[in-house]
């Protein structure tokens, strides 16, 4: 299992628009990606509701988890996405 950590750069955290941008990118990856915060139960990262229920705020660190071919590269791209302001 591949994992990556990312620090959330969006001022509103993973709420509304940033969460939608992130979940779309996960869907586009074609992988089963999960996201967790502070050791919480990993949520399906394609579910906007699941992502938003984590309560991820600006500056929080999340962990991305995935299995399968290309998962290392996909998680690297997703972590890079989260490290940018997605509210614009």
Protein Blocks (a to p, Z undefined) as FASTA:
>chain_A
ZZdddddfbfnlpghjlmmmmmmmmmmnopacdddeehiacddfkbmklmmmnopaehia
cddddedehklmmmmmmmmmmmpcfkZZ
